[in-house]
Amino acid sequence: MIVAVDSKQLDVEIEGGEIVSPRIIAASFFESLFTFLRQTEVHDRTNSIFERCLDSLLQAIQALRRIPGFESIEITFRGEQIYINDVRMKAKVRQFHKHRFLLRFMRNKRLGALRFPENLERESLLGFLWVVAAAPIKLEDPIGWVNTELAKLGIQGYGVESLQGFHLNDDKDRANLADMEVITLVIHEKLRLFAEICFDNLESSKSFDLPPRETLIKDLSMMAEEDLLQVFRSNLMKRRERPLGYLAADVCVAGIAWGRSLGLPGGVIVELAESCLSHALLYVARKDCNIGRISNDEALRLFDIVGALKEVWPLSELQKLSLLEFGQPYGQSGIYDSNGTKCYAHFFSRMIRILAHFRIYTHYSKGTDYFLPDEAMAKMLSLKGEYDSTLLKLFVNWMGIYPVGTLVKLRSGEVCQVFVAGGDPLKFQRPIVSVLKDSYGRLMARPVLMDLAEMNDRLGVYKKTILKSLSLEEAAVPDELLKSPPVSL
């Protein structure tokens, strides 16, 4: 199921001259680990399936240990990535759901790593895995709980670690590392701060202690898509004027999430994210957030801005091209004229145009039109020839007709916020919503997730259906409830 993508060597020679494939051995290890943990959710420990899983897991561990560098084994879970002994792993497409299950399982337990001792026994391994599986969801101190349970069983040598926050090392950040969504929000805030300092101090930005832009974007690109969308969702519904730095960081977050849903390689997603963050430099040159063709004076001002920031915010040639094309009309099928030459808009600028315009339409600014997310989507669909039609359809399927963050009222009376809208750019999906008010209009103590794809099997219709979207004023939901994480399905 899992292959090492950082190593080009598919086979290695071990002691005795035998040739083995780490890729195949790792696949067996993770397949067995997935099966064991998945079955703990539906069977008790007396089921014979756990014995078979344990046999496979022990064989895989023994085979891995024969490979240099794998004498001891540590599995680390970071955002969307799984590492084995600091080697990044990649899931095959047809088994990606197993990869996602392991990530989700560990995140719910708030565990970031599993350590296996060099000398392990069958019974101790079985006990360790059952302790991990039995850990309650979202404990305040999951490490302490696991260690206490292991001590009760007399199991030694195994270990777990909490979720890690990559390069977020100051005291304020460390206090928030128990939740990956909070980590995503912290990175978003640091990118927002970086952008705002640069926007406000073009000539003197290098004199500031700026957050590490490149490192932050790489860390952000490793975050789970659901956490990225949660940050984007919460920012869509804030009805107050926000500085340009927020728009830049929001589009950057959305670009990473959308790029991942399209299956773009990790390096391409990072480059796309850099382009998304820098798109707001056009607004600085224009001195407003209006959508339209960039004038000659604005283009000259943009070149000056890029030059002034080159030491602290250097742009690649592709990022500069995407920035300039973002300020051009889309034209006929993405073709625009440049000094008499027909040019085809780059893939990045086509994506950025959709993401940035959607964010501008939903951005509250006094004296300008302000759209609810679904209204912004409808407006964009009505503007023929303004966007790449294929990408726009993929975007709509991914975001959903009622995009993430939209406040809606169900036909049964509940007031909800769209929590998961699409996820698959190739087909339309009914959303998962976070219920904020019950059918009698009473505020929920805490939001509860509801899947609108659930069917009434007897009648053959959906159990719940959206009646209409609501503004923040119509919904009348306090900010505290909107910020509160929902109870899982």
C-alpha positions in Angstrom: 0.0 0.0 0.0 2.8 2.4 0.8 5.9 3.1 -1.2 8.9 5.2 -0.3 9.0 8.2 -2.7 12.2 9.7 -1.5 14.3 6.7 -2.4 14.9 5.7 -6.0 16.3 2.3 -5.1 13.6 -0.2 -5.4 15.6 -3.2 -4.3 18.5 -3.6 -1.8 20.9 -6.3 -0.9 20.9 -7.5 2.7 23.2 -9.7 4.7 23.7 -13.0 2.9 23.4 -11.5 -0.5 19.6 -11.7 -0.7 17.8 -9.0 -2.7 14.7 -7.6 -1.1 12.2 -4.8 -2.0 11.6 -2.3 0.8 8.5 -1.1 -1.1 6.9 -4.5 -0.9 7.8 -5.0 2.7 6.5 -1.6 3.7 3.3 -2.3 1.8 2.8 -5.5 3.8 3.5 -3.7 7.1 1.0 -0.9 6.5 -1.6 -3.2 5.1 -1.5 -5.3 8.3 -1.5 -2.2 10.5 -4.5 -0.8 8.7 -6.4 -4.0 8.9 -5.7 -4.5 12.6 -6.7 -0.9 13.6 -9.7 -0.9 11.3 -11.1 -4.2 12.7 -10.8 -2.9 16.3 -13.7 -0.6 15.4 -16.0 -3.4 14.6 -14.8 -6.6 16.5 -13.7 -7.4 20.0 -10.2 -8.7 20.6 -11.3 -12.4 20.7 -11.9 -12.4 16.9 -9.4 -14.6 15.0 -8.8 -11.8 12.4 -6.4 -10.1 14.9 -4.3 -13.2 15.1 -3.9 -13.2 11.3 -3.1 -9.5 11.2 -0.6 -10.0 14.0 1.2 -12.8 12.1 1.5 -10.6 9.0 2.6 -7.6 11.0 5.3 -9.6 12.8 6.6 -11.0 9.5 6.8 -7.5 8.0 8.6 -6.0 11.0 11.1 -8.9 11.0 11.7 -8.3 7.2 12.1 -4.6 7.7 14.7 -5.0 10.4 16.9 -6.9 8.0 17.2 -3.7 5.9 20.0 -1.3 7.0 18.5 1.7 8.9 15.3 -0.2 10.0 16.7 -2.0 13.1 14.2 0.0 15.2 11.0 1.3 13.7 9.1 4.6 14.3 6.0 5.5 12.3 5.3 9.2 12.3 2.0 10.9 11.1 2.3 14.5 10.0 -0.6 16.2 8.3 -1.3 14.3 5.1 2.0 12.4 5.3 3.2 9.1 6.9 6.9 8.5 7.6 8.7 5.4 8.6 12.1 6.2 10.2 12.0 9.7 8.6 11.4 8.3 5.1 8.3 9.8 3.6 5.7 7.3 2.3 3.2 7.6 -0.5 -0.1 5.8 -0.9 -1.0 4.1 -4.1 -4.1 5.7 -5.6 -6.3 2.6 -5.5 -5.6 2.2 -1.8 -5.5 5.8 -0.7 -8.5 5.3 1.5 -6.4 3.1 3.8 -3.7 5.8 4.0 -6.4 8.3 4.9 -7.9 6.0 7.5 -4.5 5.7 9.3 -4.1 9.4 9.3 -7.6 10.1 10.6 -7.4 7.3 13.2 -4.2 8.8 14.7 -5.4 12.4 14.5 -8.6 11.4 16.4 -6.4 9.9 19.1 -4.1 13.0 19.0 -1.1 10.7 18.5 1.7 11.6 16.1 4.0 8.6 16.2 4.3 4.9 17.2 7.6 3.4 18.3 8.4 -0.3 18.3 11.3 -1.7 20.3 14.1 -3.7 18.7 13.1 -6.8 20.7 9.4 -7.3 20.7 7.2 -10.2 21.6 3.9 -11.3 20.1 1.9 -10.6 23.3 3.5 -7.2 24.0 2.8 -6.1 20.4 -0.8 -7.2 20.6 -1.2 -5.4 23.9 0.4 -2.2 22.6 -1.9 -2.1 19.5 -5.0 -2.6 21.6 -4.0 0.2 24.0 -3.6 2.5 21.0 -6.9 1.4 19.6 -8.6 1.9 23.0 -7.3 5.5 23.5 -10.3 7.8 23.8 -10.8 10.4 21.1 -9.2 13.8 21.6 -7.8 13.4 25.1 -6.1 16.3 26.7 -3.1 14.1 27.5 -3.1 11.1 25.2 0.5 10.3 25.9 0.0 10.1 29.6 -3.1 7.9 29.1 -1.3 5.4 26.8 1.8 5.2 29.1 -0.4 4.6 32.1 -2.2 1.7 30.3 1.0 0.2 29.1 2.4 0.3 32.6 -0.7 -1.5 34.0 0.0 -4.3 31.5 3.7 -4.4 32.2 4.5 -3.6 28.5 7.9 -1.8 28.1 9.9 -0.5 25.1 7.0 0.8 23.1 6.2 4.5 22.8 3.9 7.1 21.4 4.3 10.8 20.7 1.8 13.7 20.3 1.1 15.5 17.1 3.9 17.7 16.1 3.8 21.2 14.6 6.8 21.1 12.3 8.7 24.4 12.6 6.3 26.2 15.0 8.6 26.3 18.0 7.8 29.3 20.1 5.9 28.9 23.4 2.6 30.3 22.1 2.6 27.8 19.2 3.7 24.8 21.4 0.6 25.4 23.6 -1.6 24.7 20.6 0.0 21.6 19.1 -2.6 19.2 20.3 -4.9 19.9 17.3 -3.8 19.9 13.7 -6.5 22.3 12.7 -5.0 24.8 15.2 -1.6 24.3 13.7 -3.0 25.0 10.3 -4.6 28.2 11.6 -1.3 29.3 13.2 0.6 28.8 9.9 -2.2 30.8 8.1 -1.7 33.6 10.6 2.1 33.6 10.1 1.7 33.8 6.3 -0.9 36.6 6.8 1.6 38.5 9.0 4.4 38.0 6.4 2.2 39.3 3.6 0.9 42.3 5.5 4.4 43.4 6.6 5.6 43.2 3.0 2.5 45.0 1.7 2.8 47.8 4.2 6.6 48.2 4.2 7.7 47.7 0.6 11.0 49.6 0.9 11.9 48.5 4.4 10.5 45.0 4.7 14.0 43.4 5.0 14.5 45.3 8.3 11.7 43.3 9.9 11.9 39.8 11.5 9.7 38.1 8.9 8.1 34.7 9.4 9.8 32.0 7.2 7.6 32.1 4.1 9.0 29.1 2.3 9.1 26.8 5.3 5.6 27.8 6.3 4.2 27.0 2.8 5.9 23.6 2.8 4.5 22.8 6.2 1.0 24.0 5.1 1.2 21.8 2.0 1.5 18.8 4.4 -1.7 19.6 6.3 -4.9 17.6 5.8 -7.3 18.9 3.2 -10.1 19.0 5.8 -8.1 21.2 8.1 -7.2 23.6 5.2 -10.8 23.8 4.2 -11.9 24.4 7.9 -9.7 27.5 8.0 -10.9 28.7 4.7 -14.5 28.0 5.7 -14.3 30.0 8.9 -12.8 33.0 7.1 -15.5 33.1 4.4 -18.2 34.0 6.9 -16.4 36.8 8.8 -18.4 39.9 7.9 -15.9 42.6 8.5 -13.2 44.3 6.4 -9.9 42.4 6.5 -6.5 43.5 5.3 -5.0 42.2 2.1 -2.8 39.8 4.0 -5.9 37.7 4.9 -6.9 37.4 1.3 -3.4 36.4 0.3 -3.2 33.7 3.0 -6.8 32.5 2.3 -6.2 32.0 -1.4 -2.9 30.2 -0.6 -4.7 27.8 1.8 -7.5 27.2 -0.8 -4.9 26.6 -3.6 -3.1 23.9 -1.6 -6.4 22.1 -0.8 -7.7 22.3 -4.4 -4.4 21.3 -5.8 -4.4 18.2 -3.6 -7.9 17.3 -4.7 -6.8 17.5 -8.3 -3.9 15.1 -7.6 -1.1 17.5 -8.3 2.4 16.5 -7.2 3.7 17.9 -3.9 6.3 20.1 -5.5 3.8 21.6 -7.9 1.4 22.3 -5.1 4.1 24.2 -3.2 4.8 26.3 -6.4 1.1 26.9 -6.8 0.8 28.0 -3.2 3.6 30.5 -3.6 1.8 31.9 -6.7 -1.5 32.1 -4.8 0.1 34.0 -1.9 1.8 36.5 -4.2 -1.3 37.2 -6.3 -2.3 40.0 -3.9 0.7 42.0 -5.0 -1.5 43.0 -7.9 -4.0 44.6 -5.4 -1.1 46.5 -3.8 -0.1 47.9 -7.2 -3.8 48.7 -8.0 -4.5 50.1 -4.6 -7.8 48.2 -4.4 -9.2 44.8 -4.8 -11.2 45.4 -8.0 -11.4 42.8 -10.6 -10.3 43.9 -14.1 -7.5 44.4 -16.6 -4.3 45.8 -15.2 -3.4 49.2 -16.6 0.1 50.2 -17.9 0.7 52.4 -14.9 -0.4 49.6 -12.5 1.9 47.1 -14.4 4.9 49.5 -13.9 4.0 49.9 -10.3 3.8 46.1 -9.9 7.3 45.7 -11.4 8.6 48.2 -8.9 6.9 46.4 -6.0 8.3 43.0 -7.1 11.8 44.6 -7.3 11.5 46.2 -3.9 10.6 42.9 -2.3 13.0 40.6 -4.2 15.3 40.1 -1.2 12.6 39.0 1.2 10.0 37.7 -1.2 11.7 36.6 -4.4 9.4 35.4 -7.1 10.2 32.6 -9.7 9.7 33.3 -13.4 6.5 31.2 -13.2 5.2 33.2 -10.3 5.8 36.5 -12.1 4.0 35.1 -15.2 1.0 34.0 -13.1 0.9 37.4 -11.4 0.9 39.3 -14.8 -1.6 36.9 -16.4 -3.9 37.3 -13.4 -4.2 41.0 -14.3 -5.1 40.2 -17.9 -8.6 39.4 -19.3 -9.1 35.6 -19.7 -9.8 36.1 -23.4 -11.0 33.5 -25.8 -10.2 30.1 -24.4 -7.4 31.5 -22.2 -5.6 33.2 -25.2 -4.5 36.7 -24.7 -2.4 39.1 -26.8 1.1 40.3 -25.7 2.8 42.7 -28.0 1.1 41.1 -31.0 1.8 37.6 -29.9 -0.9 35.1 -28.9 -0.2 33.7 -25.5 -2.0 30.9 -23.6 -2.7 31.5 -20.0 -0.7 29.2 -17.7 -2.5 26.6 -15.6 -1.6 28.4 -12.4 -3.0 31.7 -13.4 -6.3 30.0 -14.5 -6.6 28.4 -11.1 -5.6 31.6 -9.3 -8.2 33.6 -11.2 -11.0 31.3 -10.0 -9.8 31.1 -6.4 -9.0 34.8 -6.1 -12.2 36.0 -7.7 -14.3 33.7 -5.5 -12.5 35.1 -2.4 -13.0 38.7 -3.6 -16.7 38.2 -4.2 -17.2 36.8 -0.7 -15.0 39.4 0.9 -16.9 42.0 2.9 -15.8 45.6 2.2 -17.9 48.6 3.0 -19.5 50.2 0.0 -18.9 47.2 -2.3 -21.1 44.2 -3.4 -20.8 41.3 -0.9 -21.9 37.8 -1.9 -22.7 34.7 0.1 -20.5 31.8 -1.1 -23.2 30.2 -3.2 -24.1 33.6 -4.7 -20.5 34.1 -5.6 -20.4 30.7 -7.3 -23.6 31.5 -9.2 -22.2 34.8 -10.4 -18.9 33.1 -11.6 -20.9 30.5 -13.5 -22.9 33.2 -15.2 -19.8 35.1 -16.5 -19.2 33.3 -19.8 -15.7 33.4 -21.1 -14.2 34.9 -17.9 -12.8 31.6 -16.6 -11.5 28.3 -17.8 -14.8 26.4 -18.1 -13.3 23.0 -17.3 -11.5 24.2 -14.2 -14.5 26.2 -13.1 -16.7 23.0 -13.3 -14.0 21.1 -11.3 -14.0 24.0 -8.7 -17.8 23.9 -8.4 -17.8 20.1 -7.9 -15.0 20.4 -5.3 -16.5 23.3 -3.4 -20.1 22.2 -3.9 -23.1 24.3 -5.0 -23.2 25.5 -1.4 -19.5 26.0 -0.8 -17.7 25.3 2.4 -18.6 28.0 4.9 -22.1 28.7 3.6 -24.8 29.2 6.2 -28.0 27.3 5.1 -31.5 26.5 6.4 -32.8 23.0 5.9 -36.4 22.2 4.9 -36.9 20.7 8.3 -35.9 24.0 10.0 -32.3 23.5 11.2 -29.7 26.2 10.6 -26.4 24.8 9.5 -23.0 25.7 8.1 -21.6 23.7 5.2 -18.6 21.8 6.7 -17.6 19.5 3.7 -19.0 20.5 0.4 -17.5 18.3 -2.3 -14.0 16.8 -2.1 -14.2 15.1 -5.5 -13.7 17.5 -8.4 -15.0 14.9 -10.9 -18.5 14.6 -9.5 -21.1 16.4 -7.5 -21.6 15.3 -3.9 -24.1 16.4 -1.3 -22.5 18.2 1.6 -21.8 17.4 5.2 -23.2 20.3 7.4 -22.5 21.4 10.9 -25.9 21.9 12.7 -25.9 25.2 14.6 -29.6 25.4 15.5 -32.2 22.7 15.8 -35.5 22.5 13.9 -37.1 24.7 16.7 -34.5 27.5 16.3 -32.7 26.7 19.5 -28.9 27.1 19.5 -26.9 23.8 19.8 -24.6 23.5 22.8 -22.0 22.4 20.3 -22.3 22.0 16.5 -23.1 18.5 15.3 -22.1 17.1 11.9 -24.9 15.8 9.6 -24.4 14.1 6.3 -27.0 15.3 3.8 -26.3 12.3 1.5 -28.1 10.0 4.0 -31.2 8.4 2.4 -34.6 7.4 3.8 -34.4 3.8 2.6 -38.2 3.3 2.9 -39.1 6.3 0.8 -36.1 6.4 -1.4 -35.5 10.2 -0.8 -32.8 12.1 1.1 -33.5 12.6 4.8 -32.5 16.2 4.8 -32.4 18.9 2.1 -31.2 22.5 1.9 -34.0 25.1 1.6 -31.9 28.2 1.1 -28.7 30.0 2.0 -28.6 32.5 4.8 -26.6 35.6 5.6 -24.8 35.9 8.9 -27.6 38.3 10.1 -30.4 35.9 9.1 -28.7 32.9 10.7 -28.2 34.9 14.0 -25.5 32.5 15.3 -22.9 33.8 17.7 -19.3 33.8 16.7 -18.4 31.5 19.5 -20.6 28.7 18.1 -19.2 29.2 14.6 -15.7 28.8 15.9 -16.5 25.8 18.0 -15.3 22.4 16.4 -18.3 20.2 15.6 -19.0 16.8 17.1 -17.9 14.1 14.6 -20.4 12.0 12.6 
